[in-house]
Amino acid sequence: MTLARGSYSEPYTANWDFFFLGRAKPLTES
């Protein structure tokens, strides 16, 4: 997803970004 990363103009890409961020760190910390 490196190519799509950063394209926050697309909600689908943004959702994936948030998903990966949520998996990378505890949900309680977010």
PQR file of N, CA, C, O and H, with PARSE charges and radii, in Angstrom:
ATOM      1  N   MET A   1       0.836  -1.215   0.000 -0.4000 1.5000
ATOM      2  CA  MET A   1       0.000   0.000   0.000 -0.0000 2.0000
ATOM      3  C   MET A   1       0.866   1.260   0.000  0.5500 1.7000
ATOM      4  O   MET A   1       0.388   2.349   0.318 -0.5500 1.4000
ATOM      5  N   THR A   2       2.123   1.108  -0.353 -0.4000 1.5000
ATOM      6  CA  THR A   2       3.037   2.260  -0.314 -0.0000 2.0000
ATOM      7  C   THR A   2       2.621   3.327  -1.318  0.5500 1.7000
ATOM      8  O   THR A   2       2.726   4.523  -1.046 -0.5500 1.4000
ATOM      9  H   THR A   2       2.512   0.224  -0.611  0.4000 1.0000
ATOM     10  N   LEU A   3       2.148   2.882  -2.483 -0.4000 1.5000
ATOM     11  CA  LEU A   3       1.741   3.827  -3.526 -0.0000 2.0000
ATOM     12  C   LEU A   3       0.488   4.584  -3.107  0.5500 1.7000
ATOM     13  O   LEU A   3       0.357   5.782  -3.361 -0.5500 1.4000
ATOM     14  H   LEU A   3       2.063   1.911  -2.704  0.4000 1.0000
ATOM     15  N   ALA A   4      -0.431   3.868  -2.462 -0.4000 1.5000
ATOM     16  CA  ALA A   4      -1.696   4.480  -2.063 -0.0000 2.0000
ATOM     17  C   ALA A   4      -1.521   5.326  -0.800  0.5500 1.7000
ATOM     18  O   ALA A   4      -2.309   6.232  -0.526 -0.5500 1.4000
ATOM     19  H   ALA A   4      -0.324   2.895  -2.256  0.4000 1.0000
ATOM     20  N   ARG A   5      -0.483   5.014  -0.046 -0.4000 1.5000
ATOM     21  CA  ARG A   5      -0.255   5.734   1.215 -0.0000 2.0000
ATOM     22  C   ARG A   5      -0.064   7.227   0.964  0.5500 1.7000
ATOM     23  O   ARG A   5       0.714   7.626   0.097 -0.5500 1.4000
ATOM     24  H   ARG A   5       0.157   4.278  -0.268  0.4000 1.0000
ATOM     25  N   GLY A   6      -0.778   8.044   1.728 -0.4000 1.5000
ATOM     26  CA  GLY A   6      -0.640   9.481   1.566 -0.0000 2.0000
ATOM     27  C   GLY A   6      -1.776  10.067   0.756  0.5500 1.7000
ATOM     28  O   GLY A   6      -2.009  11.275   0.793 -0.5500 1.4000
ATOM     29  H   GLY A   6      -1.410   7.720   2.433  0.4000 1.0000
ATOM     30  N   SER A   7      -2.493   9.217   0.017 -0.4000 1.5000
ATOM     31  CA  SER A   7      -3.618   9.711  -0.782 -0.0000 2.0000
ATOM     32  C   SER A   7      -4.874   9.774   0.085  0.5500 1.7000
ATOM     33  O   SER A   7      -5.783   8.955  -0.051 -0.5500 1.4000
ATOM     34  H   SER A   7      -2.304   8.236  -0.013  0.4000 1.0000
ATOM     35  N   TYR A   8      -4.903  10.742   0.957 -0.4000 1.5000
ATOM     36  CA  TYR A   8      -6.031  10.854   1.876 -0.0000 2.0000
ATOM     37  C   TYR A   8      -7.268  11.421   1.200  0.5500 1.7000
ATOM     38  O   TYR A   8      -8.324  11.544   1.820 -0.5500 1.4000
ATOM     39  H   TYR A   8      -4.165  11.407   1.067  0.4000 1.0000
ATOM     40  N   SER A   9      -7.132  11.767  -0.081 -0.4000 1.5000
ATOM     41  CA  SER A   9      -8.278  12.262  -0.830 -0.0000 2.0000
ATOM     42  C   SER A   9      -9.284  11.132  -1.047  0.5500 1.7000
ATOM     43  O   SER A   9     -10.457  11.373  -1.332 -0.5500 1.4000
ATOM     44  H   SER A   9      -6.275  11.667  -0.585  0.4000 1.0000
ATOM     45  N   GLU A  10      -8.803   9.895  -0.906 -0.4000 1.5000
ATOM     46  CA  GLU A  10      -9.686   8.742  -1.071 -0.0000 2.0000
ATOM     47  C   GLU A  10      -9.986   8.124   0.291  0.5500 1.7000
ATOM     48  O   GLU A  10      -9.079   7.638   0.967 -0.5500 1.4000
ATOM     49  H   GLU A  10      -7.850   9.699  -0.674  0.4000 1.0000
ATOM     50  N   PRO A  11     -11.257   8.142   0.696 -0.5600 1.5000
ATOM     51  CA  PRO A  11     -11.687   7.614   1.997  0.2800 2.0000
ATOM     52  C   PRO A  11     -11.253   6.161   2.197  0.5500 1.7000
ATOM     53  O   PRO A  11     -10.927   5.749   3.311 -0.5500 1.4000
ATOM     54  N   TYR A  12     -11.254   5.385   1.096 -0.4000 1.5000
ATOM     55  CA  TYR A  12     -10.887   3.968   1.188 -0.0000 2.0000
ATOM     56  C   TYR A  12      -9.439   3.828   1.640  0.5500 1.7000
ATOM     57  O   TYR A  12      -9.127   3.002   2.498 -0.5500 1.4000
ATOM     58  H   TYR A  12     -11.519   5.719   0.192  0.4000 1.0000
ATOM     59  N   THR A  13      -8.569   4.628   1.067 -0.4000 1.5000
ATOM     60  CA  THR A  13      -7.158   4.599   1.433 -0.0000 2.0000
ATOM     61  C   THR A  13      -6.979   5.070   2.872  0.5500 1.7000
ATOM     62  O   THR A  13      -6.179   4.514   3.625 -0.5500 1.4000
ATOM     63  H   THR A  13      -8.823   5.299   0.370  0.4000 1.0000
ATOM     64  N   ALA A  14      -7.726   6.090   3.240 -0.4000 1.5000
ATOM     65  CA  ALA A  14      -7.642   6.636   4.593 -0.0000 2.0000
ATOM     66  C   ALA A  14      -8.064   5.576   5.606  0.5500 1.7000
ATOM     67  O   ALA A  14      -7.462   5.453   6.672 -0.5500 1.4000
ATOM     68  H   ALA A  14      -8.375   6.542   2.629  0.4000 1.0000
ATOM     69  N   ASN A  15      -9.095   4.817   5.270 -0.4000 1.5000
ATOM     70  CA  ASN A  15      -9.564   3.762   6.160 -0.0000 2.0000
ATOM     71  C   ASN A  15      -8.483   2.719   6.376  0.5500 1.7000
ATOM     72  O   ASN A  15      -8.279   2.253   7.498 -0.5500 1.4000
ATOM     73  H   ASN A  15      -9.584   4.917   4.404  0.4000 1.0000
ATOM     74  N   TRP A  16      -7.790   2.350   5.309 -0.4000 1.5000
ATOM     75  CA  TRP A  16      -6.712   1.374   5.417 -0.0000 2.0000
ATOM     76  C   TRP A  16      -5.584   1.925   6.279  0.5500 1.7000
ATOM     77  O   TRP A  16      -4.973   1.193   7.057 -0.5500 1.4000
ATOM     78  H   TRP A  16      -7.956   2.728   4.398  0.4000 1.0000
ATOM     79  N   ASP A  17      -5.312   3.226   6.137 -0.4000 1.5000
ATOM     80  CA  ASP A  17      -4.250   3.859   6.912 -0.0000 2.0000
ATOM     81  C   ASP A  17      -4.588   3.807   8.398  0.5500 1.7000
ATOM     82  O   ASP A  17      -3.746   3.467   9.229 -0.5500 1.4000
ATOM     83  H   ASP A  17      -5.809   3.821   5.505  0.4000 1.0000
ATOM     84  N   PHE A  18      -5.830   4.148   8.715 -0.4000 1.5000
ATOM     85  CA  PHE A  18      -6.269   4.123  10.109 -0.0000 2.0000
ATOM     86  C   PHE A  18      -6.239   2.700  10.658  0.5500 1.7000
ATOM     87  O   PHE A  18      -5.927   2.469  11.826 -0.5500 1.4000
ATOM     88  H   PHE A  18      -6.514   4.424   8.040  0.4000 1.0000
ATOM     89  N   PHE A  19      -6.574   1.757   9.782 -0.4000 1.5000
ATOM     90  CA  PHE A  19      -6.572   0.352  10.189 -0.0000 2.0000
ATOM     91  C   PHE A  19      -5.172  -0.091  10.577  0.5500 1.7000
ATOM     92  O   PHE A  19      -4.976  -0.718  11.619 -0.5500 1.4000
ATOM     93  H   PHE A  19      -6.827   1.945   8.833  0.4000 1.0000
ATOM     94  N   PHE A  20      -4.195   0.239   9.732 -0.4000 1.5000
ATOM     95  CA  PHE A  20      -2.809  -0.144  10.007 -0.0000 2.0000
ATOM     96  C   PHE A  20      -2.281   0.584  11.241  0.5500 1.7000
ATOM     97  O   PHE A  20      -1.536   0.008  12.032 -0.5500 1.4000
ATOM     98  H   PHE A  20      -4.354   0.749   8.886  0.4000 1.0000
ATOM     99  N   LEU A  21      -2.663   1.837  11.403 -0.4000 1.5000
ATOM    100  CA  LEU A  21      -2.220   2.611  12.559 -0.0000 2.0000
ATOM    101  C   LEU A  21      -2.797   2.011  13.835  0.5500 1.7000
ATOM    102  O   LEU A  21      -2.127   1.944  14.865 -0.5500 1.4000
ATOM    103  H   LEU A  21      -3.269   2.306  10.760  0.4000 1.0000
ATOM    104  N   GLY A  22      -4.048   1.578  13.750 -0.4000 1.5000
ATOM    105  CA  GLY A  22      -4.706   0.976  14.903 -0.0000 2.0000
ATOM    106  C   GLY A  22      -4.062  -0.352  15.282  0.5500 1.7000
ATOM    107  O   GLY A  22      -4.011  -0.712  16.458 -0.5500 1.4000
ATOM    108  H   GLY A  22      -4.593   1.633  12.913  0.4000 1.0000
ATOM    109  N   ARG A  23      -3.568  -1.082  14.272 -0.4000 1.5000
ATOM    110  CA  ARG A  23      -2.944  -2.373  14.524 -0.0000 2.0000
ATOM    111  C   ARG A  23      -1.524  -2.184  15.058  0.5500 1.7000
ATOM    112  O   ARG A  23      -1.004  -3.030  15.786 -0.5500 1.4000
ATOM    113  H   ARG A  23      -3.609  -0.789  13.317  0.4000 1.0000
ATOM    114  N   ALA A  24      -0.913  -1.073  14.689 -0.4000 1.5000
ATOM    115  CA  ALA A  24       0.471  -0.819  15.071 -0.0000 2.0000
ATOM    116  C   ALA A  24       0.565  -0.393  16.534  0.5500 1.7000
ATOM    117  O   ALA A  24       1.578  -0.631  17.191 -0.5500 1.4000
ATOM    118  H   ALA A  24      -1.336  -0.386  14.098  0.4000 1.0000
ATOM    119  N   LYS A  25      -0.491   0.237  17.038 -0.4000 1.5000
ATOM    120  CA  LYS A  25      -0.484   0.707  18.422 -0.0000 2.0000
ATOM    121  C   LYS A  25      -1.778   0.304  19.125  0.5500 1.7000
ATOM    122  O   LYS A  25      -2.798   0.115  18.461 -0.5500 1.4000
ATOM    123  H   LYS A  25      -1.314   0.431  16.504  0.4000 1.0000
ATOM    124  N   PRO A  26      -1.761   0.170  20.441 -0.5600 1.5000
ATOM    125  CA  PRO A  26      -2.958  -0.216  21.191  0.2800 2.0000
ATOM    126  C   PRO A  26      -4.124   0.726  20.911  0.5500 1.7000
ATOM    127  O   PRO A  26      -3.937   1.940  20.823 -0.5500 1.4000
ATOM    128  N   LEU A  27      -5.316   0.174  20.771 -0.4000 1.5000
ATOM    129  CA  LEU A  27      -6.501   0.992  20.504 -0.0000 2.0000
ATOM    130  C   LEU A  27      -6.781   1.936  21.668  0.5500 1.7000
ATOM    131  O   LEU A  27      -7.331   3.020  21.476 -0.5500 1.4000
ATOM    132  H   LEU A  27      -5.467  -0.811  20.842  0.4000 1.0000
ATOM    133  N   THR A  28      -6.403   1.523  22.874 -0.4000 1.5000
ATOM    134  CA  THR A  28      -6.653   2.344  24.057 -0.0000 2.0000
ATOM    135  C   THR A  28      -5.781   3.593  24.043  0.5500 1.7000
ATOM    136  O   THR A  28      -6.124   4.609  24.648 -0.5500 1.4000
ATOM    137  H   THR A  28      -5.956   0.642  23.031  0.4000 1.0000
ATOM    138  N   GLU A  29      -4.646   3.508  23.344 -0.4000 1.5000
ATOM    139  CA  GLU A  29      -3.733   4.647  23.290 -0.0000 2.0000
ATOM    140  C   GLU A  29      -4.194   5.677  22.262  0.5500 1.7000
ATOM    141  O   GLU A  29      -3.859   6.858  22.352 -0.5500 1.4000
ATOM    142  H   GLU A  29      -4.367   2.683  22.852  0.4000 1.0000
ATOM    143  N   SER A  30      -4.965   5.209  21.288 -0.4000 1.5000
ATOM    144  CA  SER A  30      -5.440   6.111  20.242 -0.0000 2.0000
ATOM    145  C   SER A  30      -6.644   6.894  20.761  0.5500 1.7000
ATOM    146  O   SER A  30      -7.204   7.717  20.036 -0.5500 1.4000
ATOM    147  H   SER A  30      -5.237   4.249  21.214  0.4000 1.0000
TER
END
